[in-house]
Amino acid sequence: MEPTQPPQPSEPGASAVPPAPAAYPVSGPYAAPGPYTSPGMPYVAAPGPYGPYGAPRATTNGLAVGSLVSGIVCCLPPLGLVLGVFALRQIKKRGQNGKGLAIAGTALSTISTLLVVLGLITGQIQEGVRAFRDGMREAAAVRMPTELRTGECFLDDSEQGEYTLGVRVVDCAEPHNGEITGRFEVTGFDAWPGEKKLQQLGEERCETMAGTYALDTWSLGPDAWTLHYFPDRRAWREGEHRIACGIGGEERTRGSLRSDATTLTTDQMAFLTHVNPIEDAVYEEPEDDPEDDIEANRAWAADVRAAIDSARVGLRGRAWEKSAQAPVGTYLASLDSASKQWGKLAGAADADAFWAEYDRAWELLPEEGSKDVRKALDLTSTPPPADGEKGSA
């Protein structure tokens, strides 16, 4: 048996603490008391005032958002002002977010409302509305020439020979520089035929359409010419195979140039239909003088005489209105003389004989008689400026 070690003496002044009985554990320092919970519930370290789940999250007021949006877009300024006032009341009552939005919307709407009132007083709003309406009208009026109907007038700001992205349709009473005489479909080509071919087709067909659209040729100004619009390669691939024809010029004019069955009387139509072929034949005079090509000049003179004779027959076979009977009779007498003279020109043996009859043939073309008939029929009675004539050698 080993000897037991005697107990160590304690520090001076310290009393000996008897050991606790083995059955009871020694207790440590007491923890700070925490919040009490109901019996059987888990301990809550930091409960909120409304229980373990905390307070519900505050929402943003919808009227405040609406007020700000209305104030920004400036569509309905008074609406944004009203929404802002109601939003501030609801936010204060319900404890919602969005006070800054409501204040900003109210301020912007107030400024917009003042601007609207000022614009109404000064007329700026009306001017802006008119400008917007005119802009929308102009935008809606821009169309491709091939989409226009016969008789519609338009403004084309593109230069001659340039690609046209669109023309602006206007009333024919307003200034314009073009008028649609018709359009036609290009057929017989599986692929794009090229600009040169389309331009050739446009010149040929559009010249004919212009002749039937504006029968009163004296009403055309000196700078009026035939127009044609054809599709480019891309438009052709997209299915646009039409060519639009028109009459126009560099200068803007007012009023329609249309003079056909839709605008003319039967007597006006009859006179122009018989007389215009004479003008067409005269304008086909060869560029070469008789010394260079006598046969071409003879053939031209024969064509002019044939047109004159056709007019003589057609005009004599019609019963004219009383006011036009005397002028038509005088005009027919002039045509009879002109027919004989142009017959001599067509039968000239050589260039010298041709020149001998040339000036007299031109003198007998009854322009003065035509002027009197036109005046009686209420057609344009002022002839267009004459092109330079060859004159005798």
JOCOR-V257754 format. One record per run of one state. SS is the DSSP state (H for helix, E for strand, - for the rest). FROM is the first residue (numbers start at 1). LEN is the number of residues. Records with the same first field share a line. If there is no record, write none. Layout:
# JOCOR-V257754
SS = FROM-LEN ; FROM-LEN
This chain:
# JOCOR-V257754
- = 1-47 ; 49-2 ; 52-8 ; 61-1 ; 74-3 ; 95-2 ; 98-1 ; 123-1 ; 144-1 ; 148-5 ; 156-11 ; 171-5 ; 186-9 ; 215-2 ; 220-5 ; 230-3 ; 238-4 ; 254-5 ; 260-6 ; 283-11 ; 317-5 ; 347-4 ; 364-3 ; 377-17
E = 48-1 ; 51-1 ; 60-1 ; 97-1 ; 142-2 ; 153-3 ; 167-4 ; 176-10 ; 214-1 ; 225-5 ; 242-12 ; 259-1
H = 62-12 ; 77-18 ; 99-24 ; 124-18 ; 145-3 ; 195-19 ; 217-3 ; 233-5 ; 266-17 ; 294-23 ; 322-25 ; 351-13 ; 367-10
